[in-house]
Structures are given as structure tokens and as C-alpha cells.
Amino acid sequence: MSEKRGCPPSGQLLTIIMMSLVTGFMLVTAVVAAAVPDFTNLRATVSAIPVIPVLLAVCLLAGGGVAAGLLVGGFGERFLPRIMALSVFICALSLAANAQTNVYFVTGLGAVVAVFLYKTRCHELTIPAKLRPLLDRDLSRRLILLALFLLFTLVIGITTSFRYSTFSSTTFDFGIFIQAMENMARGGAPLTTVERGRELTHFAVHFSPVLYLLLPFYYIFRSPYFLFWAAAALIGAGVFPLAGICRKLGLGTPYVLGFSILYILYPVMGNANFTDFHENVFLPLFILLTVWFALSGKAVPTAVFSLALLSVKEDAAVYAVALALWMILSGKPGKIRWTGLGIMAGSVLYFLLATRIIVLCGGEIMTSRFADYQVGSGGLFEVAKNLFLDAGYLLSRIFTEGRFQYWLWMLVPLLALPVRADVTWLPLMIPMLVINLMPEWKYQYNVSYQYSFGTGALLIVLAAVSLLRIKESSLKKYLMMTAICLCIIFSAGLTLHNITYYTGLQVKNGQTCEEVQKALDKLPKDASVTATTCLCPHLYDIKELYTVPIYYESYRQTDYYIEDTRNSSSKADYDKVTAQFERWGYVPVLETGFIRIWSRTGAPS
């Protein structure tokens, strides 16, 4: 017999009113945060947002919430609390997008959202019974994974292309890689003139034979834009082996799809693409494929993709050794243990070979990034010895403020689940220590750079392993839902900001940039050119090209000097370079958009 509906008791009515007020306030705050560029500037906010319209909006939304609560049976016990939690999430999302890289503030927002999700029991929401059989079908899962892959590739591919088309990409690292790819297409060798200020193979800096996997496709799509789309596709493709890993671990379909969604929303995966192309984009796919095949007990594919992983860069041996150590400790079938031993030995030999090739090509390995751990003759052996003698020094280095922020960016969106993994899986944390936290090179512990791609993939695997160990179904659902929400909030301050920024830049300056590109295209390809950093990537087909600033050589008297006249944080330095070319007798021959082309007497026209 159904209960008679009527006016709820006064206590319940007060609860409805309070929840409605919170909902209205949060939604209005979200709009205010989106409308005011810097909500931390109280004067700007107060002057830009009149108080009366804000109060009216809160009251109207609250009134609507009260009405809805009264109309829904049981005063909206399920409806209104979850709407309130949704409003808190929307508000946090808007504030995080405004806060951008303030990780402490974003972490606080994430904590508030986590509390509201728990208190309103949002994790008790279930998949409708009619959809469950559909999601359990292999075809349905594959289509969802394909949709996630395509969505990631399209959004990241398009918006990172805007970074290039608006002349925001720089010599380091995009100018290096597009010039190397073009020279590979011409003669087979990854030669660059911008990386070290003289013609040199890129293998003298990093041994990355994996670049040849892209060469056949570059022949087809002979354009700098190809590298942006290739990077987006390679990162996005990680959802396929990750889903396979989750299934091999024994996670159900909702969690398989949940971790796939989490992967494409994880801040590092999208955000680091906006510092242009780097060979590290291969790392997540090869790492996840290696783990997937190892869990499947397939020794040959495991070894093959471990070798592919090593080919990314000489320091990829750190990832391979970590994976090998996990295979040895994991208790998997005997052949996988033996495969792990083989991979470990092969990784060490490969690293020695790769570093030797770098030296033979005229370069040296970058042990300087570990200079703080060297007090003797130098070298990696010296680093290992000193760490053994003073492990406390290592701890003092990996818990500095900058690195602590890195811990937050990487672990909070995953609710610190990776550190809860079984001890046999913890070797997968080694790359985070060695690649990201130990070096003094500040970009390696910055989530806006490519050094976190491989680490991010491993942390997501560890989060899946940790979630599997949790037996309580309700807690497991809560952690999965909260992790996805936190990834969205954290990405709002990083990836979403970049997406909107470069899209807006393309809309605003697209026509001017096209004019500048046309002017650059008219330069003779056999001329020698010196250009400022944001122009070099657009001159990749000039064989003799040098960058400003130049870090490794002196400036040369090339046929042309091309100046970027836009305001820059290094404008004073660029003005000195321009003055140097003026003293050499260069004269401006063309000015269009934001570039000024200087030529010396006798330069080809």
C-alpha cells in the first residue's frame, strides 16, 4: 500500500531548503568564477558582479530546488542530495579551470567534492538493468573504447595543432623533431641544426630509433601537423591495452570502462601534449602492452614490446627494468619470470649500447641532471654509490616543494591508490623516482612536460591493482567515481585551460598567422636562416637553420635573420640579438604580421 504524500515534517522541509540554498549558491558561484578572469582578485570580482542579481539567482535556484524536493516522493531523498553534489562538482570544475596550475587549491576543491560525493551516497547509483547486458557484450565495450580513443585524438589533435598554427610551438622540442623527421624523409638520418647549433644527428642527444616507426606515415602526411596527430593517437591508443589489463586483473565491466575513462581524463595524458611532440609519447602504449601480454602469460609479445619500449630512448631502460622486476616478483607463470630476467639483462645491455652510440654520434649522456648526487668522478656509478652511502640525501631531494606539488598532481587524482598496491607491484613506482623526482632538471617533475607520460601509465595500472584488493563493493564504487571526478577537476586547471587558450588564439590570430606562414614559405629552401624560437618550427624544411636563443654555439652570419616582434619574456635578450645582426650590416627587407625579415647583402632573393 503506497504511502500518502503530503507536506513533509518541518525538519525535512528545513533540510530541503538548506540543500536547495547550497545548490543555488554553488551554481551561481560557478557562473561567477567563469565570468571573472581572476576570482582571487576580490576588487575585480565585486566590481564586475552586482550583488542583487547574484542573490536573485541564488533564490530562484533555491526555490526551484524546494519545489522539486516537494514534488518528488520522500522529499527527494535521492533526487535533491545528488543534485546538490552535482552542483558542488560543477562549482569546483569552474573554480579549478580559473585556478589553472594552483595544485594546492585544486587539491582542496577535490577534497570538498570527495566529501559531498560520499555524504550524498552518489556512488550507490547503479547502471540501469536494461543497459547491463548491453555493456557486457564485447562489441559494446570495443565501441566505447573506440569512441574514447577517437574523442581524445580529435580534441587533443585539433587543439595542439592550433598551438602550432598560432606560432606558439618552439624550437625545443618541436623544432628539433620536425626538422629531424624531414631530414629522415630526405636522406634517412635524423639530422638537425637547431638542437646543438650545428648539423648533428638527434641520436647524439637521445638514441630514439622508434622515430623510424613514424617515417612511413610521415611520407604520406608530409606536414608538421602529422606529429601532433600522431602524438594524440599514440597516447589515446593506451585505452585498449589498459582495458585488457583491467580484464586480466579480474575487474568487472564497469571498472574496465571506468579506468578507460580515467586514463583519457588523467591530467598528464592530455596536458603534456601541449608542450609539443616528443618521442616519450610512445611510452604509455608500449608500457601498457608489455603489462597486458605479461599478465596474459604471452612471453614473445611481452619481449617484443619491451624491446619496442627500449627503442623510445636510452632512459626507457628504467621502465623496462621496473617491468622486468615486477615480472620476476609477481609469481606469474614460469616463462614470464624467465622473460623478466631476460628483459632485465637485455635492458642493461641495451642501455650500455645506446649510450655508446650517443658518444659515437658526437654527444654524451645527460648525467648532469643527476649532478647533485655526484661528489666524485661523476657518472651514474658515482650516483648509485653516493645514494647507498647517504639515502637521507635522496629523501631530502624528492620532498622539496616543487616535487611535492608533482606528487599531488600525479597521486591525488588517483586517490593515492598506487601506493596501496601489493608489494610485488611496487617496482612500477621506480620510474617515478628515477625519471621524475631525482633529477635536478625541473621539467622532469612538471606535469606539463612529456617526462610523465610513462609514469602516469604505470600509476594508473597500480591504481587498478589497488582497487582490485578492496573487497567492499560500495567503497570500490565510491573510489572509482571519485577518481574520475578528481581527474576531471585536475584536468580543468591544465588540459582544459590549454584547449580553450589555443582555440581562442586560433580564432583571434588565425588570419595574421596565415599571412606570416605565407611569407616564410617564400624563403628560398637552400638559404641559411637564423630565426627566433617560435618561428623555427615553421622553417623545418630549411636545411641550414639556427635558433634564437642559441645555447651551444655562437650566432652565425646566415643569409637571413627572422625576428618575432611579439612581446616576450625574453624580449630584452632578443633585442640584443637583433642589435648584433644590425651591426653585421643586416637590413630589414620585409615586415608582415608579427615578423620582420632581415637580409645581408648578397643573400639569395
C-alpha positions as CSV (number, residue, x, y, z in Angstrom):
1,M,0.0,0.0,0.0
2,S,1.5,3.3,-1.1
3,E,2.2,6.0,1.5
4,K,0.1,9.1,1.4
5,R,2.1,12.1,0.1
6,G,1.7,15.3,1.9
7,C,3.8,18.2,3.3
8,P,7.0,16.9,4.8
9,P,7.7,17.4,8.5
10,S,9.3,20.7,9.4
11,G,12.7,19.1,9.9
12,Q,12.6,17.6,6.4
13,L,11.4,20.8,4.9
14,L,14.3,22.7,6.5
15,T,16.7,20.1,5.0
16,I,15.2,20.6,1.6
17,I,15.6,24.4,1.9
18,M,19.2,24.1,3.1
19,M,20.2,21.7,0.3
20,S,18.4,24.0,-2.3
21,L,20.3,27.0,-1.0
22,V,23.6,25.2,-1.2
23,T,22.8,24.0,-4.8
24,G,21.8,27.5,-5.9
25,F,24.9,29.1,-4.3
26,M,27.2,26.6,-5.9
27,L,25.8,27.0,-9.4
28,V,25.9,30.8,-9.2
29,T,29.5,30.7,-7.8
30,A,30.4,28.5,-10.8
31,V,29.0,31.2,-13.2
32,V,30.8,33.9,-11.3
33,A,34.1,32.0,-11.5
34,A,33.7,31.5,-15.2
35,A,32.8,35.2,-15.8
36,V,35.6,36.8,-13.8
37,P,39.1,36.1,-15.2
38,D,40.8,36.2,-11.7
39,F,38.3,35.3,-8.9
40,T,41.2,35.7,-6.4
41,N,41.1,39.5,-7.1
42,L,38.3,40.5,-4.7
43,R,38.1,44.0,-6.1
44,A,37.7,42.8,-9.6
45,T,35.0,40.3,-8.7
46,V,33.0,42.8,-6.6
47,S,33.1,45.4,-9.3
48,A,32.2,43.0,-12.1
49,I,29.4,41.1,-10.4
50,P,26.5,43.1,-8.9
51,V,25.2,41.6,-5.6
52,I,21.5,41.9,-6.3
53,P,21.4,39.7,-9.5
54,V,23.5,37.1,-7.7
55,L,21.1,37.0,-4.7
56,L,18.1,36.8,-7.0
57,A,19.8,33.9,-9.0
58,V,20.5,32.0,-5.8
59,C,16.9,32.5,-4.5
60,L,15.4,31.4,-7.8
61,L,17.5,28.3,-8.0
62,A,16.9,27.5,-4.4
63,G,13.1,28.0,-4.9
64,G,13.2,25.6,-7.8
65,G,15.1,23.1,-5.7
66,V,12.5,23.3,-2.9
67,A,9.6,22.8,-5.4
68,A,11.4,19.8,-6.9
69,G,12.0,18.4,-3.5
70,L,8.4,18.7,-2.5
71,L,7.2,17.1,-5.8
72,V,9.5,14.1,-5.5
73,G,8.4,11.4,-3.1
74,G,10.2,11.2,0.2
75,F,11.1,14.9,-0.1
76,G,13.7,14.0,-2.8
77,E,15.9,11.7,-0.7
78,R,17.6,10.5,-3.8
79,F,17.0,13.4,-6.1
80,L,17.9,16.5,-4.3
81,P,21.1,15.4,-2.4
82,R,22.7,14.2,-5.7
83,I,21.7,17.4,-7.5
84,M,23.4,19.2,-4.7
85,A,26.6,17.1,-5.1
86,L,26.5,17.7,-8.9
87,S,26.3,21.5,-8.2
88,V,29.3,21.3,-5.9
89,F,31.2,19.4,-8.6
90,I,30.3,22.0,-11.3
91,C,31.4,24.8,-9.0
92,A,34.7,23.0,-8.3
93,L,35.2,22.4,-12.0
94,S,34.7,26.1,-12.8
95,L,37.0,27.3,-10.0
96,A,39.7,24.8,-11.0
97,A,39.7,26.0,-14.6
98,N,40.2,29.5,-13.3
99,A,42.9,28.5,-10.8
100,Q,44.9,26.7,-13.6
101,T,48.2,25.5,-12.1
102,N,47.5,26.1,-8.4
103,V,47.7,22.5,-7.2
104,Y,47.0,23.2,-3.6
105,F,43.7,25.0,-4.4
106,V,42.7,22.3,-6.8
107,T,43.5,19.6,-4.2
108,G,41.3,21.4,-1.7
109,L,38.5,21.5,-4.3
110,G,38.9,17.8,-4.9
111,A,38.6,17.1,-1.2
112,V,35.4,19.0,-0.9
113,V,33.9,17.1,-3.9
114,A,35.0,13.8,-2.5
115,V,33.2,14.6,0.8
116,F,30.0,15.6,-0.9
117,L,30.0,12.5,-3.2
118,Y,30.4,10.3,-0.1
119,K,27.8,12.1,2.1
120,T,25.2,12.1,-0.7
121,R,25.8,8.5,-1.5
122,C,26.3,9.2,-5.2
123,H,28.3,6.0,-5.6
124,E,25.2,4.0,-4.8
125,L,23.8,4.9,-8.3
126,T,23.7,1.8,-10.4
127,I,23.7,1.1,-14.1
128,P,20.1,0.6,-15.3
129,A,19.2,-3.1,-15.6
130,K,18.4,-2.8,-19.3
131,L,21.9,-1.5,-20.1
132,R,23.9,-4.1,-18.2
133,P,23.6,-6.9,-20.8
134,L,24.5,-4.4,-23.5
135,L,27.7,-3.3,-21.7
136,D,28.7,-6.9,-21.1
137,R,28.9,-7.5,-24.8
138,D,32.4,-7.5,-26.3
139,L,31.2,-5.4,-29.3
140,S,29.7,-2.7,-27.0
141,R,32.9,-2.4,-24.9
142,R,35.1,-2.2,-28.0
143,L,32.8,0.6,-29.5
144,I,33.0,2.5,-26.2
145,L,36.8,2.2,-26.1
146,L,37.0,3.2,-29.8
147,A,34.8,6.3,-29.0
148,L,37.1,7.3,-26.1
149,F,40.2,6.9,-28.3
150,L,38.6,8.9,-31.1
151,L,37.4,11.7,-28.8
152,F,40.8,12.0,-27.2
153,T,42.6,12.0,-30.5
154,L,40.3,14.5,-32.1
155,V,40.3,17.0,-29.2
156,I,44.0,16.9,-28.5
157,G,45.0,16.6,-32.2
158,I,43.0,19.7,-33.2
159,T,43.9,21.9,-30.3
160,T,47.6,21.0,-30.3
161,S,47.6,21.8,-34.0
162,F,46.2,25.2,-33.1
163,R,49.3,25.7,-30.9
164,Y,51.5,25.2,-34.0
165,S,49.3,27.2,-36.4
166,T,49.4,30.2,-34.0
167,F,53.2,30.1,-33.8
168,S,53.3,29.0,-30.2
169,S,55.4,25.9,-30.7
170,T,59.1,26.4,-30.0
171,T,62.4,25.1,-31.2
172,F,62.8,22.9,-28.1
173,D,61.4,20.4,-28.7
174,F,59.1,20.6,-31.7
175,G,61.5,22.4,-34.0
176,I,64.1,19.7,-33.3
177,F,61.7,16.8,-34.1
178,I,60.1,18.2,-37.2
179,Q,63.5,19.1,-38.7
180,A,64.8,15.6,-37.8
181,M,61.7,13.9,-39.4
182,E,62.0,16.0,-42.6
183,N,65.7,15.1,-42.9
184,M,64.9,11.4,-42.3
185,A,62.4,11.6,-45.1
186,R,65.0,13.2,-47.3
187,G,68.1,11.1,-46.5
188,G,67.3,8.6,-43.8
189,A,69.3,10.3,-40.9
190,P,67.6,12.4,-38.2
191,L,69.8,15.4,-38.7
192,T,69.2,18.7,-37.0
193,T,70.9,22.0,-37.0
194,V,68.8,23.6,-34.3
195,E,69.3,21.2,-31.4
196,R,73.0,21.9,-30.8
197,G,73.7,24.9,-33.1
198,R,75.4,22.7,-35.8
199,E,74.5,19.8,-38.0
200,L,74.2,16.8,-35.8
201,T,72.2,13.6,-35.7
202,H,69.5,13.7,-33.0
203,F,70.9,10.3,-31.9
204,A,73.9,12.3,-30.4
205,V,71.4,13.6,-27.8
206,H,68.9,10.8,-27.4
207,F,69.1,7.4,-29.1
208,S,65.5,7.0,-30.4
209,P,65.2,4.5,-33.3
210,V,61.4,4.4,-32.5
211,L,61.1,7.5,-34.7
212,Y,61.5,5.3,-37.8
213,L,58.1,3.8,-37.0
214,L,56.6,7.1,-37.9
215,L,58.6,7.6,-41.1
216,P,56.3,5.6,-43.4
217,F,53.3,7.7,-42.2
218,Y,55.3,10.9,-42.5
219,Y,55.9,10.2,-46.1
220,I,52.1,10.1,-46.6
221,F,51.2,13.1,-44.4
222,R,54.3,15.3,-45.2
223,S,53.4,18.0,-42.7
224,P,54.3,19.2,-39.2
225,Y,50.7,18.7,-38.2
226,F,51.2,14.9,-38.6
227,L,53.4,14.8,-35.4
228,F,50.6,16.4,-33.3
229,W,48.0,13.9,-34.5
230,A,50.4,11.0,-34.2
231,A,51.1,12.0,-30.6
232,A,47.4,12.3,-29.7
233,A,46.7,8.9,-31.3
234,L,49.6,7.2,-29.6
235,I,48.6,8.4,-26.2
236,G,44.9,7.8,-26.8
237,A,45.6,4.2,-28.0
238,G,46.6,3.3,-24.5
239,V,43.0,2.8,-23.6
240,F,43.0,-0.5,-25.5
241,P,45.7,-2.4,-23.6
242,L,44.6,-0.7,-20.3
243,A,41.2,-2.2,-20.8
244,G,42.8,-5.6,-21.4
245,I,44.9,-5.2,-18.2
246,C,41.8,-4.5,-16.2
247,R,40.0,-7.5,-17.5
248,K,43.1,-9.7,-16.9
249,L,43.2,-8.4,-13.3
250,G,39.6,-9.6,-12.9
251,L,37.8,-6.2,-12.7
252,G,34.2,-6.1,-13.9
253,T,33.0,-4.3,-17.0
254,P,32.0,-1.0,-15.1
255,Y,35.6,-0.8,-13.7
256,V,37.2,-1.6,-17.1
257,L,35.3,1.3,-18.7
258,G,35.8,3.4,-15.6
259,F,39.6,3.1,-15.8
260,S,39.5,3.7,-19.6
261,I,37.6,7.0,-18.9
262,L,40.0,7.8,-16.1
263,Y,43.0,7.3,-18.4
264,I,41.9,9.8,-21.0
265,L,41.0,12.3,-18.3
266,Y,44.1,11.8,-16.3
267,P,45.8,15.3,-16.3
268,V,49.2,14.2,-17.7
269,M,47.8,12.4,-20.7
270,G,46.2,15.4,-22.3
271,N,48.1,18.3,-20.8
272,A,51.7,17.3,-21.7
273,N,50.8,17.2,-25.4
274,F,50.7,21.0,-25.3
275,T,54.5,21.2,-25.0
276,D,54.7,19.8,-28.5
277,F,55.9,16.4,-29.8
278,H,58.4,14.2,-28.1
279,E,59.4,10.6,-28.5
280,N,58.0,9.9,-25.0
281,V,54.5,9.8,-26.5
282,F,55.3,6.1,-27.3
283,L,55.8,5.2,-23.7
284,P,52.3,4.7,-22.4
285,L,51.2,2.4,-25.3
286,F,54.4,0.2,-25.1
287,I,54.3,0.0,-21.3
288,L,50.7,-1.0,-21.2
289,L,51.1,-3.5,-24.0
290,T,54.0,-5.1,-22.1
291,V,52.0,-5.4,-18.9
292,W,49.0,-6.7,-20.8
293,F,50.9,-9.5,-22.5
294,A,52.8,-10.4,-19.3
295,L,49.5,-10.8,-17.4
296,S,48.3,-12.9,-20.3
297,G,51.3,-15.2,-20.0
298,K,52.5,-14.5,-23.5
299,A,56.3,-14.4,-23.4
300,V,57.1,-13.5,-27.0
301,P,54.8,-10.4,-27.3
302,T,56.0,-9.3,-23.9
303,A,59.6,-9.4,-25.0
304,V,58.8,-7.7,-28.3
305,F,57.0,-4.8,-26.7
306,S,59.8,-4.5,-24.1
307,L,62.2,-4.1,-26.9
308,A,59.9,-1.5,-28.5
309,L,59.9,0.3,-25.2
310,L,63.7,0.4,-25.1
311,S,63.8,1.9,-28.6
312,V,62.0,5.0,-27.4
313,K,65.0,6.5,-25.6
314,E,68.1,5.4,-23.7
315,D,66.5,6.1,-20.4
316,A,63.5,4.0,-21.3
317,A,65.6,1.1,-19.8
318,V,64.4,2.4,-16.4
319,Y,60.8,1.5,-17.3
320,A,61.9,-1.9,-18.8
321,V,63.9,-2.8,-15.7
322,A,61.0,-1.9,-13.4
323,L,58.6,-4.1,-15.5
324,A,61.1,-6.9,-15.5
325,L,61.5,-6.7,-11.7
326,W,57.7,-6.9,-11.4
327,M,57.6,-9.9,-13.6
328,I,60.2,-11.7,-11.6
329,L,58.4,-10.9,-8.3
330,S,54.8,-11.3,-9.4
331,G,54.6,-15.1,-9.2
332,K,53.2,-15.3,-12.8
333,P,53.8,-18.4,-15.0
334,G,57.5,-19.5,-15.1
335,K,58.0,-18.4,-18.6
336,I,57.1,-14.8,-17.7
337,R,59.6,-14.9,-14.8
338,W,62.3,-16.1,-17.2
339,T,61.1,-13.4,-19.7
340,G,61.5,-10.9,-16.9
341,L,65.1,-12.0,-16.3
342,G,65.8,-11.8,-20.0
343,I,64.3,-8.3,-20.2
344,M,66.3,-7.1,-17.2
345,A,69.6,-8.3,-18.7
346,G,68.7,-7.0,-22.1
347,S,67.7,-3.6,-20.7
348,V,71.1,-3.2,-19.1
349,L,72.9,-4.2,-22.3
350,Y,70.7,-2.0,-24.4
351,F,71.3,1.0,-22.2
352,L,75.1,0.4,-22.5
353,L,74.8,0.1,-26.2
354,A,72.5,3.1,-26.6
355,T,74.8,5.4,-24.5
356,R,77.8,4.2,-26.5
357,I,76.0,5.0,-29.8
358,I,75.3,8.5,-28.4
359,V,79.0,9.0,-27.7
360,L,80.0,7.7,-31.2
361,C,77.5,10.1,-32.8
362,G,79.3,13.0,-31.1
363,G,77.2,13.5,-28.0
364,E,77.2,12.4,-24.3
365,I,74.6,11.1,-21.9
366,M,72.9,13.6,-19.7
367,T,74.3,12.6,-16.3
368,S,74.4,16.3,-15.5
369,R,70.8,16.0,-14.5
370,F,72.0,14.0,-11.5
371,A,74.9,16.4,-10.7
372,D,73.5,16.9,-7.2
373,Y,74.3,13.3,-6.3
374,Q,77.9,13.4,-7.6
375,V,80.8,14.5,-5.4
376,G,83.5,12.4,-7.0
377,S,84.5,11.5,-10.5
378,G,80.9,11.7,-11.9
379,G,78.9,9.2,-13.9
380,L,75.9,7.0,-13.0
381,F,78.0,4.6,-10.9
382,E,79.1,7.5,-8.7
383,V,75.4,8.5,-8.3
384,A,74.5,4.9,-7.2
385,K,77.4,4.8,-4.8
386,N,76.6,8.1,-3.1
387,L,72.9,7.2,-2.7
388,F,73.9,4.0,-1.0
389,L,76.1,6.0,1.4
390,D,73.6,8.7,2.1
391,A,70.0,7.6,1.4
392,G,68.8,10.5,3.6
393,Y,70.0,13.0,1.0
394,L,67.8,11.3,-1.6
395,L,64.8,11.8,0.7
396,S,65.7,15.4,1.2
397,R,65.7,16.0,-2.6
398,I,62.5,14.2,-3.5
399,F,60.4,16.0,-0.9
400,T,61.2,19.6,-2.0
401,E,58.2,21.9,-2.6
402,G,58.3,21.6,-6.4
403,R,58.4,17.9,-6.2
404,F,55.7,17.8,-3.6
405,Q,53.5,19.6,-6.0
406,Y,54.3,16.9,-8.5
407,W,53.3,14.2,-6.0
408,L,49.9,16.0,-5.7
409,W,49.3,16.3,-9.4
410,M,50.1,12.7,-10.0
411,L,48.6,10.9,-7.0
412,V,45.6,12.9,-5.7
413,P,43.5,12.3,-8.9
414,L,44.1,8.6,-8.3
415,L,43.3,9.0,-4.6
416,A,46.8,7.8,-3.8
417,L,45.7,4.3,-4.7
418,P,49.0,3.4,-6.4
419,V,50.9,3.4,-3.1
420,R,48.5,0.8,-1.7
421,A,49.4,-1.8,-4.4
422,D,50.7,-5.2,-3.4
423,V,54.5,-5.1,-2.7
424,T,55.2,-7.2,-5.8
425,W,53.8,-4.4,-8.0
426,L,55.7,-1.6,-6.3
427,P,58.7,-1.9,-8.6
428,L,56.5,0.0,-11.1
429,M,57.0,3.1,-8.9
430,I,60.7,3.1,-9.6
431,P,60.5,5.2,-12.8
432,M,58.7,8.0,-10.9
433,L,61.6,8.1,-8.5
434,V,64.4,7.9,-11.1
435,I,62.9,9.7,-14.1
436,N,60.9,12.4,-12.4
437,L,61.8,13.0,-8.7
438,M,65.6,12.5,-8.6
439,P,66.9,14.7,-11.5
440,E,67.5,18.4,-11.0
441,W,66.1,19.2,-14.5
442,K,62.9,21.0,-13.3
443,Y,60.8,19.9,-16.3
444,Q,61.0,16.3,-15.3
445,Y,58.8,16.8,-12.3
446,N,56.4,19.1,-14.1
447,V,53.2,17.6,-15.3
448,S,53.1,20.0,-18.3
449,Y,56.0,18.1,-19.9
450,Q,56.4,14.8,-21.6
451,Y,58.5,13.2,-18.9
452,S,55.4,12.0,-17.0
453,F,53.7,10.0,-19.8
454,G,55.3,6.7,-18.8
455,T,55.0,7.3,-15.1
456,G,51.3,8.2,-15.5
457,A,50.6,4.9,-17.3
458,L,52.2,2.9,-14.6
459,L,50.4,4.8,-11.8
460,I,47.0,4.0,-13.4
461,V,47.9,0.3,-13.6
462,L,48.9,0.4,-9.9
463,A,45.6,2.2,-9.1
464,A,43.7,-0.6,-10.8
465,V,45.6,-3.3,-8.9
466,S,44.9,-1.5,-5.6
467,L,41.2,-1.2,-6.3
468,L,41.0,-4.9,-7.0
469,R,42.2,-5.6,-3.5
470,I,39.3,-3.7,-2.0
471,K,36.5,-6.2,-1.2
472,E,33.7,-3.9,-0.2
473,S,31.6,-3.2,-3.3
474,S,30.3,0.2,-2.1
475,L,33.8,1.6,-1.2
476,K,35.1,0.3,-4.6
477,K,32.3,2.2,-6.4
478,Y,33.0,5.3,-4.4
479,L,36.7,5.3,-5.1
480,M,36.1,4.7,-8.9
481,M,33.6,7.6,-9.2
482,T,35.6,10.0,-7.1
483,A,38.8,9.3,-9.0
484,I,37.1,10.1,-12.3
485,C,35.6,13.3,-10.8
486,L,39.0,14.4,-9.5
487,C,40.7,13.7,-12.8
488,I,38.1,16.0,-14.4
489,I,38.7,18.7,-11.9
490,F,42.5,18.4,-12.0
491,S,42.4,18.4,-15.8
492,A,40.3,21.5,-15.8
493,G,43.2,23.5,-14.5
494,L,45.6,22.1,-17.0
495,T,44.3,20.4,-20.2
496,L,41.0,22.4,-20.4
497,H,42.8,25.6,-19.9
498,N,45.2,24.8,-22.8
499,I,42.3,23.7,-25.0
500,T,40.4,26.9,-24.6
501,Y,43.5,29.1,-24.7
502,Y,44.8,27.8,-28.1
503,T,41.4,27.6,-29.6
504,G,40.8,31.2,-28.6
505,L,44.2,32.2,-30.0
506,Q,43.4,30.5,-33.3
507,V,40.1,32.4,-33.6
508,K,41.7,35.7,-32.7
509,N,45.0,35.5,-34.7
510,G,44.4,32.8,-37.3
511,Q,44.4,35.2,-40.3
512,T,47.5,37.0,-39.3
513,C,49.3,33.7,-38.7
514,E,48.4,32.6,-42.2
515,E,49.9,35.7,-43.7
516,V,53.1,35.1,-41.7
517,Q,53.3,31.5,-42.8
518,K,52.9,32.6,-46.5
519,A,55.8,35.0,-46.1
520,L,58.0,32.3,-44.6
521,D,57.1,29.8,-47.3
522,K,58.6,32.2,-49.9
523,L,62.1,32.0,-48.4
524,P,64.5,30.0,-50.6
525,K,65.0,26.5,-49.3
526,D,68.7,26.5,-50.0
527,A,69.3,29.7,-48.0
528,S,70.7,29.7,-44.4
529,V,68.4,31.2,-41.8
530,T,68.5,32.3,-38.2
531,A,65.1,32.6,-36.6
532,T,63.6,33.2,-33.1
533,T,62.3,30.1,-31.3
534,C,58.6,30.3,-32.2
535,L,59.5,30.7,-35.9
536,C,61.9,27.8,-36.3
537,P,59.3,25.0,-36.3
538,H,57.7,26.7,-39.4
539,L,61.1,26.7,-41.2
540,Y,61.7,23.0,-40.7
541,D,62.4,22.4,-44.4
542,I,65.3,24.9,-44.5
543,K,68.4,22.7,-44.4
544,E,70.7,25.2,-42.6
545,L,68.5,26.6,-39.8
546,Y,69.6,28.1,-36.5
547,T,67.6,29.2,-33.5
548,V,67.4,32.2,-31.2
549,P,68.2,31.7,-28.4
550,I,71.2,29.5,-29.3
551,Y,72.6,27.6,-26.3
552,Y,75.5,25.7,-27.7
553,E,77.3,27.7,-30.3
554,S,77.8,31.3,-31.4
555,Y,75.5,33.1,-33.8
556,R,76.4,32.9,-37.5
557,Q,76.0,35.4,-40.3
558,T,73.3,33.5,-42.2
559,D,71.6,34.7,-45.3
560,Y,68.5,35.7,-43.3
561,Y,67.6,36.6,-39.8
562,I,63.9,36.5,-38.9
563,E,62.6,38.3,-35.9
564,D,59.4,37.6,-34.0
565,T,58.2,41.1,-32.9
566,R,55.6,39.8,-30.4
567,N,56.2,40.7,-26.8
568,S,58.1,38.0,-25.0
569,S,59.5,37.4,-21.5
570,S,62.9,37.2,-23.2
571,K,62.4,40.4,-25.3
572,A,65.5,42.1,-23.9
573,D,67.6,39.1,-24.9
574,Y,66.1,39.1,-28.4
575,D,66.7,42.8,-28.8
576,K,70.4,42.1,-28.1
577,V,70.5,39.5,-30.9
578,T,68.7,41.9,-33.3
579,A,71.3,44.6,-32.4
580,Q,74.1,42.1,-33.2
581,F,72.7,41.4,-36.7
582,E,72.3,45.1,-37.3
583,R,76.0,45.6,-36.5
584,W,76.8,42.9,-39.1
585,G,75.1,45.0,-41.7
586,Y,71.7,43.3,-42.0
587,V,68.8,45.4,-43.2
588,P,65.0,44.7,-42.9
589,V,63.6,43.6,-46.2
590,L,60.0,42.6,-45.2
591,E,57.7,43.1,-42.3
592,T,54.3,41.4,-42.1
593,G,52.2,40.4,-39.2
594,F,54.5,39.9,-36.3
595,I,57.7,39.0,-38.2
596,R,60.5,41.1,-39.5
597,I,62.8,39.6,-42.1
598,W,66.4,40.8,-42.2
599,S,68.8,40.1,-45.0
600,R,72.5,40.6,-45.5
601,T,74.0,42.0,-48.8
602,G,74.2,39.2,-51.4
603,A,71.7,36.9,-49.8
604,P,69.6,34.9,-52.3
605,S,66.3,36.6,-53.1
